[in-house]
Amino acid sequence: MPRHLNDDKSKANVAPDWDDDERLHKRLSKALIRIRDLNGLLSKDMAERLKVTEGYMSQVLHGRRDVRLSMLNRMAKEFGIEASELLEDKWDDVEPRRRGLKSSQRRETTS
């Protein structure tokens, strides 16, 4: 299948090269990790908010799982951004917020 959007072979009409799917997986993974850290969430919290298993969330965060468009859209809505932003290369510049308590300390305060 040609990588062109139409018969004109000008550079403006060439579909983006995503290095297969690896680059998209890395971008999505990086975006979700930054969102998780900026919101002070655990992976478990993200899974609960998205109504998925912790295992699924872990696979997505590590770039080992394909994500359906419907899930990408759900992620975007849940975290208040556009779905396209989850695949942008902008997440390198965002500094994660440090979490206050270690997980063992969190358990002690909620008991």
GUPA-438950 format. One record per residue: residue in one letter; x, z, y of N, C-alpha, C in turn. Coordinates in nm, 4 decimals, decimal comma, padded with zeros to 6 digits. Example, Ala and Ser with C-alpha at 12.3 -4.5 7.8 and 13.67 -1.06 7.14 Angstrom:
REM residues 2
SITE | r | n_X | n_Z | n_Y | ca_X | ca_Z | ca_Y | c_X | c_Z | c_Y
SITE | a | 01,3190 | 00,7800 | -00,5690 | 01,2300 | 00,7800 | -00,4500 | 01,3200 | 00,7800 | -00,3300
SITE | s | 01,2850 | 00,7080 | -00,2250 | 01,3670 | 00,7140 | -00,1060 | 01,2900 | 00,7870 | 00,0030
//
This chain:
REM residues 111
SITE | r | n_X | n_Z | n_Y | ca_X | ca_Z | ca_Y | c_X | c_Z | c_Y
SITE | m | 00,0844 | 00,0000 | -00,1172 | 00,0000 | 00,0000 | 00,0000 | 00,0889 | 00,0000 | 00,1235
SITE | p | 00,0639 | -00,0886 | 00,2187 | 00,1477 | -00,0944 | 00,3378 | 00,1299 | 00,0297 | 00,4242
SITE | r | 00,2343 | 00,0635 | 00,4971 | 00,2298 | 00,1793 | 00,5845 | 00,1839 | 00,1422 | 00,7244
SITE | h | 00,1213 | 00,0281 | 00,7385 | 00,0777 | -00,0183 | 00,8698 | -00,0717 | 00,0008 | 00,8844
SITE | l | -00,1118 | 00,0356 | 01,0058 | -00,2531 | 00,0558 | 01,0314 | -00,3271 | -00,0760 | 01,0473
SITE | n | -00,2543 | -00,1811 | 01,0835 | -00,3126 | -00,3150 | 01,0890 | -00,2009 | -00,4159 | 01,0659
SITE | d | -00,2293 | -00,5433 | 01,0806 | -00,1294 | -00,6455 | 01,0508 | -00,0169 | -00,6519 | 01,1532
SITE | d | -00,0383 | -00,6032 | 01,2732 | 00,0643 | -00,6033 | 01,3765 | 00,1728 | -00,5034 | 01,3371
SITE | k | 00,2975 | -00,5481 | 01,3308 | 00,4052 | -00,4606 | 01,2828 | 00,4796 | -00,3911 | 01,3961
SITE | s | 00,4180 | -00,3818 | 01,5127 | 00,4836 | -00,3118 | 01,6226 | 00,4940 | -00,1635 | 01,5887
SITE | k | 00,5915 | -00,0966 | 01,6485 | 00,6180 | 00,0432 | 01,6168 | 00,4975 | 00,1329 | 01,6455
SITE | a | 00,4195 | 00,1001 | 01,7459 | 00,3046 | 00,1821 | 01,7822 | 00,1971 | 00,1828 | 01,6737
SITE | n | 00,1967 | 00,0842 | 01,5871 | 00,0920 | 00,0748 | 01,4863 | 00,1373 | 00,1180 | 01,3473
SITE | v | 00,2563 | 00,1731 | 01,3368 | 00,3070 | 00,2178 | 01,2073 | 00,2599 | 00,3607 | 01,1833
SITE | a | 00,2077 | 00,3852 | 01,0662 | 00,1627 | 00,5205 | 01,0320 | 00,2825 | 00,6147 | 01,0308
SITE | p | 00,2620 | 00,7407 | 01,0692 | 00,3746 | 00,8347 | 01,0709 | 00,4330 | 00,8551 | 00,9322
SITE | d | 00,5643 | 00,8723 | 00,9269 | 00,6327 | 00,8986 | 00,8005 | 00,6407 | 01,0498 | 00,7833
SITE | w | 00,5755 | 01,1034 | 00,6848 | 00,5696 | 01,2473 | 00,6647 | 00,6690 | 01,2955 | 00,5596
SITE | d | 00,7661 | 01,2110 | 00,5216 | 00,8588 | 01,2507 | 00,4144 | 00,7792 | 01,3007 | 00,2951
SITE | d | 00,6946 | 01,2136 | 00,2501 | 00,5988 | 01,2478 | 00,1459 | 00,5109 | 01,3608 | 00,1973
SITE | d | 00,4893 | 01,4621 | 00,1198 | 00,4036 | 01,5717 | 00,1656 | 00,4832 | 01,6967 | 00,2026
SITE | e | 00,6111 | 01,6949 | 00,1735 | 00,6926 | 01,8150 | 00,1927 | 00,6930 | 01,8635 | 00,3374
SITE | r | 00,7055 | 01,7723 | 00,4311 | 00,7098 | 01,8126 | 00,5718 | 00,5777 | 01,8779 | 00,6131
SITE | l | 00,4664 | 01,8212 | 00,5683 | 00,3365 | 01,8807 | 00,6021 | 00,3214 | 02,0193 | 00,5409
SITE | h | 00,3656 | 02,0350 | 00,4180 | 00,3586 | 02,1670 | 00,3542 | 00,4410 | 02,2681 | 00,4329
SITE | k | 00,5606 | 02,2285 | 00,4757 | 00,6470 | 02,3195 | 00,5514 | 00,5846 | 02,3555 | 00,6852
SITE | r | 00,5274 | 02,2557 | 00,7529 | 00,4649 | 02,2830 | 00,8825 | 00,3462 | 02,3776 | 00,8675
SITE | l | 00,2616 | 02,3510 | 00,7702 | 00,1454 | 02,4369 | 00,7491 | 00,1897 | 02,5780 | 00,7124
SITE | s | 00,2859 | 02,5878 | 00,6248 | 00,3375 | 02,7172 | 00,5830 | 00,3923 | 02,7945 | 00,7023
SITE | k | 00,4741 | 02,7287 | 00,7826 | 00,5342 | 02,7934 | 00,8994 | 00,4262 | 02,8370 | 00,9982
SITE | a | 00,3273 | 02,7514 | 01,0208 | 00,2190 | 02,7849 | 01,1136 | 00,1421 | 02,9074 | 01,0657
SITE | l | 00,1077 | 02,9097 | 00,9387 | 00,0296 | 03,0219 | 00,8858 | 00,1091 | 03,1520 | 00,8855
SITE | i | 00,2375 | 03,1436 | 00,8574 | 00,3217 | 03,2636 | 00,8606 | 00,3309 | 03,3177 | 01,0025
SITE | r | 00,3473 | 03,2285 | 01,0995 | 00,3526 | 03,2718 | 01,2398 | 00,2199 | 03,3335 | 01,2827
SITE | i | 00,1097 | 03,2695 | 01,2448 | -00,0226 | 03,3230 | 01,2786 | -00,0406 | 03,4604 | 01,2152
SITE | r | 00,0000 | 03,4726 | 01,0905 | -00,0078 | 03,6011 | 01,0207 | 00,0711 | 03,7079 | 01,0957
SITE | d | 00,1954 | 03,6751 | 01,1310 | 00,2819 | 03,7721 | 01,1973 | 00,2349 | 03,8042 | 01,3388
SITE | l | 00,1913 | 03,7026 | 01,4126 | 00,1449 | 03,7247 | 01,5496 | 00,0202 | 03,8126 | 01,5544
SITE | n | -00,0588 | 03,8077 | 01,4500 | -00,1811 | 03,8875 | 01,4442 | -00,1633 | 04,0180 | 01,3682
SITE | g | -00,0406 | 04,0446 | 01,3236 | -00,0125 | 04,1684 | 01,2517 | -00,0866 | 04,1793 | 01,1195
SITE | l | -00,1064 | 04,0654 | 01,0549 | -00,1807 | 04,0621 | 00,9289 | -00,0867 | 04,0634 | 00,8095
SITE | l | -00,1391 | 04,1003 | 00,6970 | -00,0721 | 04,0831 | 00,5691 | -00,1284 | 03,9572 | 00,5052
SITE | s | -00,0582 | 03,9037 | 00,4095 | -00,1095 | 03,7873 | 00,3367 | -00,2440 | 03,8204 | 00,2724
SITE | k | -00,2569 | 03,9430 | 00,2259 | -00,3822 | 03,9888 | 00,1662 | -00,4962 | 03,9808 | 00,2677
SITE | d | -00,4686 | 04,0205 | 00,3918 | -00,5698 | 04,0149 | 00,4974 | -00,6129 | 03,8711 | 00,5238
SITE | m | -00,5153 | 03,7818 | 00,5275 | -00,5475 | 03,6403 | 00,5500 | -00,6357 | 03,5881 | 00,4374
SITE | a | -00,6009 | 03,6235 | 00,3157 | -00,6790 | 03,5782 | 00,2004 | -00,8233 | 03,6275 | 00,2106
SITE | e | -00,8398 | 03,7527 | 00,2484 | -00,9748 | 03,8083 | 00,2618 | -01,0539 | 03,7360 | 00,3701
SITE | r | -00,9903 | 03,7117 | 00,4842 | -01,0599 | 03,6447 | 00,5945 | -01,0985 | 03,5020 | 00,5593
SITE | l | -01,0164 | 03,4365 | 00,4783 | -01,0435 | 03,2977 | 00,4402 | -01,1253 | 03,2875 | 00,3116
SITE | k | -01,1531 | 03,4023 | 00,2501 | -01,2306 | 03,4073 | 00,1253 | -01,1637 | 03,3284 | 00,0129
SITE | v | -01,0332 | 03,3529 | -00,0022 | -00,9550 | 03,2933 | -00,1107 | -00,8800 | 03,4056 | -00,1812
SITE | t | -00,8226 | 03,3754 | -00,2956 | -00,7462 | 03,4771 | -00,3673 | -00,6101 | 03,4972 | -00,3015
SITE | e | -00,5515 | 03,6120 | -00,3273 | -00,4165 | 03,6388 | -00,2767 | -00,3169 | 03,5395 | -00,3361
SITE | g | -00,3372 | 03,5017 | -00,4619 | -00,2486 | 03,4053 | -00,5269 | -00,2518 | 03,2699 | -00,4581
SITE | y | -00,3720 | 03,2235 | -00,4256 | -00,3867 | 03,0961 | -00,3543 | -00,3166 | 03,1041 | -00,2189
SITE | m | -00,3413 | 03,2138 | -00,1460 | -00,2812 | 03,2293 | -00,0134 | -00,1296 | 03,2307 | -00,0230
SITE | s | -00,0765 | 03,2978 | -00,1230 | 00,0679 | 03,3029 | -00,1431 | 00,1246 | 03,1634 | -00,1685
SITE | q | 00,0564 | 03,0871 | -00,2514 | 00,1029 | 02,9512 | -00,2811 | 00,1018 | 02,8644 | -00,1561
SITE | v | 00,0001 | 02,8779 | -00,0733 | -00,0071 | 02,7999 | 00,0508 | 00,1046 | 02,8434 | 00,1452
SITE | l | 00,1246 | 02,9742 | 00,1593 | 00,2277 | 03,0255 | 00,2497 | 00,3680 | 02,9848 | 00,2066
SITE | h | 00,3868 | 02,9616 | 00,0780 | 00,5172 | 02,9188 | 00,0279 | 00,5271 | 02,7674 | 00,0128
SITE | g | 00,4256 | 02,6949 | 00,0567 | 00,4291 | 02,5488 | 00,0518 | 00,4166 | 02,4905 | -00,0872
SITE | r | 00,3578 | 02,5657 | -00,1794 | 00,3471 | 02,5203 | -00,3183 | 00,2067 | 02,4759 | -00,3565
SITE | r | 00,1162 | 02,4710 | -00,2596 | -00,0230 | 02,4396 | -00,2917 | -00,0783 | 02,3395 | -00,1911
SITE | d | -00,1426 | 02,2358 | -00,2407 | -00,2122 | 02,1429 | -00,1527 | -00,3362 | 02,2119 | -00,0971
SITE | v | -00,3715 | 02,1741 | 00,0239 | -00,4866 | 02,2333 | 00,0907 | -00,5864 | 02,1231 | 00,1223
SITE | r | -00,7105 | 02,1441 | 00,0855 | -00,8158 | 02,0478 | 00,1177 | -00,8423 | 02,0498 | 00,2683
SITE | l | -00,8953 | 01,9398 | 00,3184 | -00,9289 | 01,9333 | 00,4601 | -01,0307 | 02,0402 | 00,4982
SITE | s | -01,1236 | 02,0680 | 00,4094 | -01,2235 | 02,1713 | 00,4384 | -01,1569 | 02,3083 | 00,4547
SITE | m | -01,0530 | 02,3366 | 00,3760 | -00,9810 | 02,4630 | 00,3890 | -00,8980 | 02,4644 | 00,5172
SITE | l | -00,8359 | 02,3524 | 00,5501 | -00,7593 | 02,3425 | 00,6742 | -00,8511 | 02,3714 | 00,7929
SITE | n | -00,9700 | 02,3153 | 00,7888 | -01,0679 | 02,3374 | 00,8946 | -01,1113 | 02,4840 | 00,8991
SITE | r | -01,1320 | 02,5457 | 00,7826 | -01,1702 | 02,6872 | 00,7772 | -01,0598 | 02,7743 | 00,8365
SITE | m | -00,9338 | 02,7434 | 00,8029 | -00,8205 | 02,8187 | 00,8570 | -00,8179 | 02,8099 | 01,0090
SITE | a | -00,8338 | 02,6887 | 01,0592 | -00,8298 | 02,6674 | 01,2038 | -00,9411 | 02,7457 | 01,2733
SITE | k | -01,0617 | 02,7375 | 01,2216 | -01,1742 | 02,8098 | 01,2825 | -01,1524 | 02,9604 | 01,2777
SITE | e | -01,1037 | 03,0095 | 01,1658 | -01,0838 | 03,1538 | 01,1500 | -00,9820 | 03,2081 | 01,2500
SITE | f | -00,8798 | 03,1278 | 01,2813 | -00,7742 | 03,1753 | 01,3698 | -00,7818 | 03,1152 | 01,5095
SITE | g | -00,8933 | 03,0481 | 01,5397 | -00,9206 | 03,0032 | 01,6762 | -00,8324 | 02,8925 | 01,7293
SITE | i | -00,7928 | 02,8007 | 01,6427 | -00,7115 | 02,6877 | 01,6869 | -00,7686 | 02,5588 | 01,6285
SITE | e | -00,7150 | 02,4466 | 01,6724 | -00,7540 | 02,3173 | 01,6173 | -00,6806 | 02,2961 | 01,4850
SITE | a | -00,7440 | 02,2283 | 01,3921 | -00,6814 | 02,2016 | 01,2620 | -00,5502 | 02,1258 | 01,2791
SITE | s | -00,5449 | 02,0344 | 01,3747 | -00,4226 | 01,9563 | 01,3959 | -00,3052 | 02,0443 | 01,4367
SITE | e | -00,3334 | 02,1569 | 01,5028 | -00,2262 | 02,2474 | 01,5444 | -00,1548 | 02,3098 | 01,4250
SITE | l | -00,2241 | 02,3228 | 01,3138 | -00,1619 | 02,3798 | 01,1943 | -00,0550 | 02,2882 | 01,1365
SITE | l | -00,0571 | 02,1616 | 01,1761 | 00,0392 | 02,0656 | 01,1229 | 00,1405 | 02,0214 | 01,2274
SITE | e | 00,1340 | 02,0790 | 01,3465 | 00,2279 | 02,0435 | 01,4523 | 00,3609 | 02,1141 | 01,4305
SITE | d | 00,4615 | 02,0620 | 01,4983 | 00,5970 | 02,1152 | 01,4860 | 00,6265 | 02,2179 | 01,5951
SITE | k | 00,5256 | 02,2846 | 01,6480 | 00,5432 | 02,3753 | 01,7608 | 00,5701 | 02,5196 | 01,7203
SITE | w | 00,5593 | 02,5511 | 01,5959 | 00,5627 | 02,6907 | 01,5530 | 00,7030 | 02,7498 | 01,5463
SITE | d | 00,8068 | 02,6679 | 01,5626 | 00,9436 | 02,7203 | 01,5612 | 00,9707 | 02,8104 | 01,6807
SITE | d | 00,9047 | 02,7807 | 01,7938 | 00,9333 | 02,8515 | 01,9178 | 00,8564 | 02,9819 | 01,9334
SITE | v | 00,7665 | 03,0108 | 01,8437 | 00,6825 | 03,1298 | 01,8555 | 00,7515 | 03,2469 | 01,7876
SITE | e | 00,7699 | 03,3538 | 01,8636 | 00,8332 | 03,4730 | 01,8078 | 00,7282 | 03,5597 | 01,7395
SITE | p | 00,7516 | 03,5957 | 01,6149 | 00,6550 | 03,6818 | 01,5469 | 00,6556 | 03,8222 | 01,6052
SITE | r | 00,5407 | 03,8849 | 01,6049 | 00,5298 | 04,0223 | 01,6519 | 00,5711 | 04,1140 | 01,5380
SITE | r | 00,6469 | 04,2137 | 01,5712 | 00,6884 | 04,3087 | 01,4680 | 00,5699 | 04,3964 | 01,4306
SITE | r | 00,5596 | 04,4215 | 01,3044 | 00,4535 | 04,5095 | 01,2565 | 00,4974 | 04,6532 | 01,2751
SITE | g | 00,4045 | 04,7379 | 01,3100 | 00,4370 | 04,8767 | 01,3393 | 00,4739 | 04,9589 | 01,2178
SITE | l | 00,3946 | 04,9535 | 01,1148 | 00,4151 | 05,0388 | 00,9984 | 00,4496 | 04,9566 | 00,8757
SITE | k | 00,5299 | 05,0155 | 00,7897 | 00,5561 | 04,9536 | 00,6605 | 00,4307 | 04,9667 | 00,5758
SITE | s | 00,4192 | 04,8820 | 00,4749 | 00,2976 | 04,8839 | 00,3930 | 00,2741 | 05,0205 | 00,3291
SITE | s | 00,3807 | 05,0887 | 00,2890 | 00,3635 | 05,2216 | 00,2290 | 00,3099 | 05,3205 | 00,3324
SITE | q | 00,3515 | 05,3065 | 00,4582 | 00,3018 | 05,3937 | 00,5636 | 00,1557 | 05,3625 | 00,5956
SITE | r | 00,1180 | 05,2336 | 00,5893 | -00,0210 | 05,1957 | 00,6144 | -00,1131 | 05,2601 | 00,5117
SITE | r | -00,0700 | 05,2584 | 00,3854 | -00,1516 | 05,3176 | 00,2791 | -00,1723 | 05,4671 | 00,3032
SITE | e | -00,0673 | 05,5344 | 00,3520 | -00,0768 | 05,6784 | 00,3757 | -00,1763 | 05,7099 | 00,4868
SITE | t | -00,1806 | 05,6261 | 00,5910 | -00,2696 | 05,6531 | 00,7038 | -00,4146 | 05,6206 | 00,6726
SITE | t | -00,4387 | 05,5320 | 00,5751 | -00,5761 | 05,4957 | 00,5404 | -00,6326 | 05,5818 | 00,4289
SITE | s | -00,5496 | 05,6661 | 00,3696 | -00,5961 | 05,7509 | 00,2577 | -00,6692 | 05,8720 | 00,3081
//
